[in-house]
């Protein structure tokens, strides 16, 4: 369903497919985190904020080492979202690109430079939320 602002609403109820939407969101959050880690971001974390946030279901937080890396990783995650039907609702960045937020409605991705991440401390904000494991399975 789309609300009056054109935003997909979160489905609820047994016949609505809410669990399928949640699994899709979780799978995308995991893929976004894996992408950030693959692109050499550090301290990548996925928080399951269902029931804690009225804004989204998953928050992905990652640290990049430069504004170039932060922009590149955010762009890569947007592309992966598009390819998987998780279209970006909006993106916001500070003027120096030391923090980029990519909002996919059910998943919100924050890519920071470390000093900006430390200042806003989203890790502490969501410290009561369970973390989702995202490491790729080893093929050995």
C-alpha positions in Angstrom: 0.0 0.0 0.0 1.0 3.6 -0.6 0.1 6.3 1.9 -1.0 9.8 1.1 2.6 11.0 0.8 3.5 8.3 -1.8 5.4 6.2 0.7 5.0 2.5 0.9 3.3 1.7 4.2 4.5 -1.2 6.4 2.1 -4.1 5.9 0.6 -5.8 8.9 -1.7 -8.7 9.5 -1.4 -12.4 8.7 -2.5 -12.1 5.0 -0.5 -9.0 4.2 2.8 -10.6 3.5 4.4 -8.6 6.4 6.9 -11.4 7.2 7.9 -11.7 3.6 8.6 -7.9 3.5 10.6 -8.1 6.7 12.7 -11.0 5.3 13.3 -9.0 2.1 14.3 -6.0 4.2 16.6 -8.1 6.4 18.2 -9.8 3.3 18.8 -6.4 1.8 20.3 -5.0 5.0 22.7 -7.9 5.1 23.6 -7.4 1.5 24.2 -3.7 2.1 26.4 -4.5 5.1 28.4 -7.1 3.1 28.9 -4.6 0.3 30.2 -2.0 2.7 32.6 -4.6 4.2 33.7 -5.8 0.8 34.4 -2.1 -0.1 36.8 -1.9 2.9 34.5 0.0 5.3 35.2 -0.8 8.9 33.1 -1.4 12.0 30.1 -2.4 9.9 27.0 -3.2 11.9 23.3 -4.1 11.2 20.7 -3.3 13.9 17.3 -4.9 13.9 15.2 -1.9 15.1 11.8 -3.5 14.5 9.6 -2.5 17.4 12.1 0.2 18.4 11.8 2.6 15.5 8.7 3.8 13.7 10.9 4.8 10.8 12.5 1.6 9.6 13.2 -2.0 10.4 16.9 -2.2 10.0 19.8 0.3 10.4 23.1 -0.4 8.7 26.1 1.7 10.0 29.6 1.6 8.4 32.7 3.7 8.6 34.6 4.8 5.5 38.1 6.3 5.4 37.5 9.2 3.1 34.7 11.2 1.5 35.4 9.5 -1.8 35.0 6.0 -0.2 31.8 7.2 1.7 30.3 8.4 -1.6 31.3 5.3 -3.5 30.0 2.8 -1.0 26.6 4.7 -0.7 26.4 4.7 -4.5 27.1 1.0 -4.7 24.5 0.2 -2.1 21.9 2.3 -4.0 22.7 0.3 -7.2 22.3 -3.0 -5.4 19.0 -1.8 -4.0 17.7 -0.9 -7.4 18.8 -4.3 -8.8 16.9 -6.0 -5.9 13.7 -4.0 -5.9 14.7 -1.9 -2.9 14.5 1.5 -4.4 16.0 4.5 -2.6 13.4 6.8 -1.1 16.0 9.6 -0.5 19.6 10.2 0.1 21.1 12.9 2.3 24.7 14.0 2.8 26.5 16.6 4.7 28.4 19.2 2.5 31.8 17.5 2.9 30.3 13.9 2.3 31.6 12.7 5.7 28.1 11.2 6.4 25.7 9.9 3.8 22.3 8.5 4.6 20.5 6.3 2.1 16.9 5.7 3.0 15.2 2.6 1.5 12.2 3.0 3.8 12.5 -0.4 5.6 16.3 -0.2 5.7 18.3 3.0 6.4 22.1 2.9 5.6 24.5 5.4 7.3 28.1 5.6 5.9 30.3 7.9 7.9 33.9 9.0 8.3 35.0 7.7 11.8 35.0 11.1 13.5 31.5 12.0 12.3 30.3 8.5 13.4 31.8 9.0 16.8 30.1 12.4 17.2 26.6 11.1 16.4 27.1 7.7 18.0 24.3 5.8 16.4 25.9 2.6 17.8 24.9 3.8 21.3 21.5 5.0 20.1 20.6 1.5 18.9 22.6 -0.4 21.5 19.5 -2.1 22.8 18.6 -3.4 19.4 19.7 -6.9 18.4 22.5 -7.0 15.9 22.1 -9.1 12.7 25.0 -11.3 11.6 26.0 -10.5 8.0 29.4 -12.2 7.5 29.6 -14.2 4.3 29.8 -18.0 4.7 33.3 -19.2 4.0 33.7 -21.4 0.9 36.6 -23.4 2.2 
